[in-house]
Amino acid sequence: MGKFRNFWQLSLALAKAQFKLRNEGSYLGVFWYLLNPLLMFFLLLFIFSSRLGTGIPHYPLYLLLGIIMYNFFSQITSFSLITMNDNREIIKSINFSRESLVASNVLRTLFAHLFEIVIFIIIALFFGISFEGFIFYIPILIVFSVFIYGLSLILSSLYIYFIDIDNIWLFVSKLIFFATPIFYEVEKGSKLFLLNSFNPLYYFITLAREVIIYNKMPEMWLIAGVLVWSAAFFIIGSLIFSKLKKKFAEML
């Protein structure tokens, strides 16, 4: 219990320091965190609202929630690739939990994600969406963060041994963006639906939309998928990171 508390405190302290450092000297501050998803939202809304969005209820909210959840996923995984390399001097000189560096990326991005969620809530209330659904986003976000943390452990540890991982992940993350129904809808039984059954992001984003936007009780296969993907990546990521971190200092 003591080790977990120390791990959490260190991760939180690192996240706060990184968040403050990134916004130091910036006139717009946290607004920069909102700029990218909002610009993407308005661009995709302009392009696809009259084409792919006509049959989707509350399409602007459907689109915006997909974008901010993907943005949360994309930012953390991108930061995690270079985390160990950026902290090589600390890793070489101090004995501490290396996992806290990855966890701090999740927490730092979570701070920014909260501002995106506030914007989403304001827009959703304008559309007449019940506020009650947003309460259920909290457990979804926690499980989503655990999944991303596990994946980030894998990416951050592999990058030290295989530097080309960053280029590979850049390509893969773009594929995930277009494969995941962020700006379009997937019909059950279609080839795209079958493809997305192997896509963890599909489960998380679809579950969030069902609960928040449409106030529906999600189907059990969605809930099971979210829990299984999260647990699987957390366990696999922890095992891989634990095995590879022993040589981080000499590889950096």
KOLLO-656742 format. One record per residue (C-alpha): x, y, z. Coordinates in nm, 3 decimals, decimal comma. Layout:
N
(rec (X; Y; Z))
...
END
This chain:
252
(rec (0,000; 0,000; 0,000))
(rec (0,288; 0,233; 0,085))
(rec (0,455; 0,168; -0,252))
(rec (0,133; 0,250; -0,437))
(rec (0,090; 0,573; -0,240))
(rec (0,449; 0,678; -0,319))
(rec (0,397; 0,588; -0,685))
(rec (0,078; 0,793; -0,700))
(rec (0,229; 1,094; -0,522))
(rec (0,536; 1,095; -0,747))
(rec (0,325; 1,058; -1,063))
(rec (0,097; 1,342; -0,956))
(rec (0,389; 1,570; -0,868))
(rec (0,554; 1,504; -1,205))
(rec (0,225; 1,565; -1,387))
(rec (0,171; 1,898; -1,211))
(rec (0,527; 2,009; -1,286))
(rec (0,500; 1,911; -1,654))
(rec (0,160; 2,078; -1,691))
(rec (0,285; 2,400; -1,532))
(rec (0,607; 2,397; -1,737))
(rec (0,420; 2,349; -2,063))
(rec (0,189; 2,644; -1,994))
(rec (0,454; 2,873; -1,845))
(rec (0,496; 3,189; -2,050))
(rec (0,198; 3,106; -2,271))
(rec (-0,059; 3,386; -2,308))
(rec (-0,336; 3,146; -2,409))
(rec (-0,247; 2,875; -2,155))
(rec (-0,494; 2,589; -2,145))
(rec (-0,676; 2,730; -2,449))
(rec (-0,411; 2,560; -2,663))
(rec (-0,535; 2,224; -2,535))
(rec (-0,881; 2,307; -2,670))
(rec (-0,770; 2,453; -3,002))
(rec (-0,673; 2,128; -3,176))
(rec (-0,990; 1,925; -3,102))
(rec (-1,217; 2,225; -3,168))
(rec (-1,058; 2,299; -3,505))
(rec (-1,079; 1,932; -3,598))
(rec (-1,442; 1,927; -3,484))
(rec (-1,550; 2,226; -3,695))
(rec (-1,359; 2,099; -4,000))
(rec (-1,510; 1,749; -3,987))
(rec (-1,854; 1,888; -3,903))
(rec (-1,840; 2,113; -4,208))
(rec (-1,728; 1,829; -4,436))
(rec (-1,936; 1,536; -4,311))
(rec (-2,248; 1,672; -4,139))
(rec (-2,451; 1,672; -4,462))
(rec (-2,305; 1,342; -4,586))
(rec (-2,224; 1,093; -4,313))
(rec (-2,403; 1,266; -4,027))
(rec (-2,756; 1,297; -4,162))
(rec (-2,877; 0,971; -4,008))
(rec (-2,696; 1,010; -3,675))
(rec (-2,897; 1,177; -3,393))
(rec (-2,714; 1,471; -3,232))
(rec (-2,431; 1,435; -3,486))
(rec (-2,229; 1,736; -3,357))
(rec (-2,212; 1,578; -3,011))
(rec (-2,145; 1,233; -3,159))
(rec (-1,853; 1,382; -3,353))
(rec (-1,713; 1,601; -3,075))
(rec (-1,709; 1,325; -2,812))
(rec (-1,530; 1,093; -3,055))
(rec (-1,269; 1,358; -3,130))
(rec (-1,189; 1,451; -2,770))
(rec (-1,164; 1,086; -2,661))
(rec (-0,935; 1,004; -2,954))
(rec (-0,733; 1,319; -2,881))
(rec (-0,687; 1,206; -2,520))
(rec (-0,565; 0,866; -2,642))
(rec (-0,339; 1,010; -2,912))
(rec (-0,170; 1,271; -2,694))
(rec (-0,081; 1,032; -2,411))
(rec (0,060; 0,764; -2,640))
(rec (0,261; 1,022; -2,837))
(rec (0,408; 1,173; -2,518))
(rec (0,488; 0,827; -2,381))
(rec (0,707; 0,733; -2,677))
(rec (0,972; 0,988; -2,582))
(rec (0,918; 0,991; -2,204))
(rec (1,218; 0,777; -2,113))
(rec (1,445; 0,951; -2,359))
(rec (1,348; 1,296; -2,230))
(rec (1,421; 1,187; -1,873))
(rec (1,740; 0,992; -1,942))
(rec (1,952; 1,189; -1,693))
(rec (1,709; 1,126; -1,409))
(rec (1,680; 0,758; -1,497))
(rec (2,057; 0,718; -1,498))
(rec (2,117; 0,897; -1,170))
(rec (1,815; 0,828; -0,946))
(rec (1,650; 0,506; -0,840))
(rec (1,274; 0,552; -0,859))
(rec (0,967; 0,393; -1,016))
(rec (1,007; 0,439; -1,392))
(rec (0,637; 0,365; -1,436))
(rec (0,558; 0,698; -1,267))
(rec (0,695; 0,880; -1,572))
(rec (0,435; 0,710; -1,789))
(rec (0,160; 0,762; -1,530))
(rec (0,246; 1,133; -1,513))
(rec (0,176; 1,162; -1,887))
(rec (-0,169; 1,017; -1,832))
(rec (-0,241; 1,255; -1,542))
(rec (-0,101; 1,560; -1,722))
(rec (-0,318; 1,495; -2,027))
(rec (-0,611; 1,420; -1,800))
(rec (-0,589; 1,776; -1,663))
(rec (-0,629; 1,911; -2,018))
(rec (-0,898; 1,656; -2,102))
(rec (-1,114; 1,792; -1,821))
(rec (-1,127; 2,131; -1,996))
(rec (-1,240; 1,957; -2,315))
(rec (-1,512; 1,775; -2,123))
(rec (-1,636; 2,103; -1,973))
(rec (-1,672; 2,247; -2,324))
(rec (-1,852; 1,932; -2,433))
(rec (-2,092; 1,949; -2,136))
(rec (-2,181; 2,311; -2,217))
(rec (-2,255; 2,224; -2,580))
(rec (-2,447; 1,908; -2,478))
(rec (-2,668; 2,101; -2,236))
(rec (-2,746; 2,344; -2,518))
(rec (-2,869; 2,043; -2,718))
(rec (-3,090; 1,940; -2,427))
(rec (-2,886; 1,639; -2,316))
(rec (-2,948; 1,532; -1,955))
(rec (-2,663; 1,606; -1,717))
(rec (-2,708; 1,269; -1,543))
(rec (-2,529; 1,082; -1,820))
(rec (-2,207; 1,272; -1,756))
(rec (-2,174; 1,112; -1,412))
(rec (-2,118; 0,777; -1,584))
(rec (-1,834; 0,922; -1,789))
(rec (-1,617; 0,923; -1,475))
(rec (-1,585; 0,540; -1,448))
(rec (-1,551; 0,516; -1,828))
(rec (-1,267; 0,769; -1,819))
(rec (-1,092; 0,583; -1,535))
(rec (-1,102; 0,251; -1,720))
(rec (-1,003; 0,427; -2,045))
(rec (-0,702; 0,582; -1,867))
(rec (-0,596; 0,239; -1,735))
(rec (-0,608; 0,101; -2,089))
(rec (-0,401; 0,391; -2,229))
(rec (-0,155; 0,362; -1,940))
(rec (-0,098; -0,006; -2,021))
(rec (-0,046; 0,069; -2,391))
(rec (0,186; 0,358; -2,303))
(rec (0,400; 0,128; -2,089))
(rec (0,450; -0,091; -2,395))
(rec (0,531; 0,198; -2,630))
(rec (0,766; 0,381; -2,391))
(rec (0,970; 0,070; -2,315))
(rec (0,990; -0,055; -2,674))
(rec (1,101; 0,287; -2,801))
(rec (1,428; 0,257; -2,608))
(rec (1,511; -0,067; -2,787))
(rec (1,354; 0,011; -3,128))
(rec (1,372; 0,380; -3,217))
(rec (1,158; 0,329; -3,529))
(rec (0,859; 0,263; -3,305))
(rec (0,769; 0,634; -3,321))
(rec (0,727; 0,625; -3,702))
(rec (0,537; 0,297; -3,684))
(rec (0,306; 0,431; -3,414))
(rec (0,245; 0,754; -3,609))
(rec (0,120; 0,541; -3,899))
(rec (-0,080; 0,306; -3,675))
(rec (-0,247; 0,591; -3,485))
(rec (-0,365; 0,743; -3,814))
(rec (-0,508; 0,407; -3,917))
(rec (-0,688; 0,385; -3,581))
(rec (-0,837; 0,732; -3,632))
(rec (-0,991; 0,641; -3,968))
(rec (-1,088; 0,287; -3,865))
(rec (-1,267; 0,406; -3,551))
(rec (-1,618; 0,547; -3,618))
(rec (-1,539; 0,900; -3,504))
(rec (-1,709; 1,094; -3,784))
(rec (-1,925; 0,814; -3,925))
(rec (-2,146; 0,534; -3,796))
(rec (-2,083; 0,159; -3,814))
(rec (-2,373; -0,076; -3,878))
(rec (-2,381; -0,404; -3,690))
(rec (-2,297; -0,700; -3,908))
(rec (-2,091; -0,497; -4,156))
(rec (-1,726; -0,564; -4,237))
(rec (-1,631; -0,241; -4,063))
(rec (-1,817; -0,353; -3,750))
(rec (-1,623; -0,681; -3,756))
(rec (-1,297; -0,487; -3,794))
(rec (-1,384; -0,264; -3,499))
(rec (-1,452; -0,564; -3,277))
(rec (-1,068; -0,580; -3,258))
(rec (-1,038; -0,206; -3,199))
(rec (-1,033; -0,111; -2,827))
(rec (-1,119; 0,254; -2,900))
(rec (-1,446; 0,150; -3,059))
(rec (-1,568; 0,002; -2,730))
(rec (-1,473; 0,303; -2,518))
(rec (-1,609; 0,569; -2,755))
(rec (-1,930; 0,380; -2,833))
(rec (-1,996; 0,314; -2,464))
(rec (-1,946; 0,683; -2,379))
(rec (-2,180; 0,791; -2,658))
(rec (-2,451; 0,545; -2,555))
(rec (-2,443; 0,659; -2,194))
(rec (-2,388; 1,035; -2,232))
(rec (-2,551; 1,139; -2,559))
(rec (-2,830; 0,886; -2,593))
(rec (-2,893; 0,805; -2,223))
(rec (-2,912; 0,434; -2,302))
(rec (-2,826; 0,135; -2,091))
(rec (-2,524; -0,004; -2,282))
(rec (-2,523; -0,363; -2,398))
(rec (-2,318; -0,608; -2,193))
(rec (-2,078; -0,685; -2,477))
(rec (-1,972; -0,317; -2,478))
(rec (-1,910; -0,312; -2,104))
(rec (-1,729; -0,646; -2,119))
(rec (-1,513; -0,525; -2,409))
(rec (-1,408; -0,211; -2,221))
(rec (-1,312; -0,409; -1,909))
(rec (-1,131; -0,688; -2,099))
(rec (-0,926; -0,452; -2,321))
(rec (-0,833; -0,237; -2,022))
(rec (-0,727; -0,531; -1,803))
(rec (-0,540; -0,702; -2,088))
(rec (-0,331; -0,399; -2,181))
(rec (-0,264; -0,309; -1,819))
(rec (-0,132; -0,659; -1,742))
(rec (0,063; -0,701; -2,066))
(rec (0,204; -0,348; -2,048))
(rec (0,313; -0,392; -1,686))
(rec (0,485; -0,722; -1,763))
(rec (0,669; -0,589; -2,069))
(rec (0,777; -0,269; -1,894))
(rec (0,890; -0,457; -1,583))
(rec (1,104; -0,690; -1,794))
(rec (1,263; -0,421; -2,010))
(rec (1,314; -0,142; -1,757))
(rec (1,612; -0,320; -1,599))
(rec (1,832; -0,208; -1,890))
(rec (1,687; 0,141; -1,942))
(rec (1,986; 0,319; -1,785))
(rec (2,244; 0,147; -2,004))
(rec (2,032; 0,169; -2,323))
(rec (1,970; 0,544; -2,292))
END
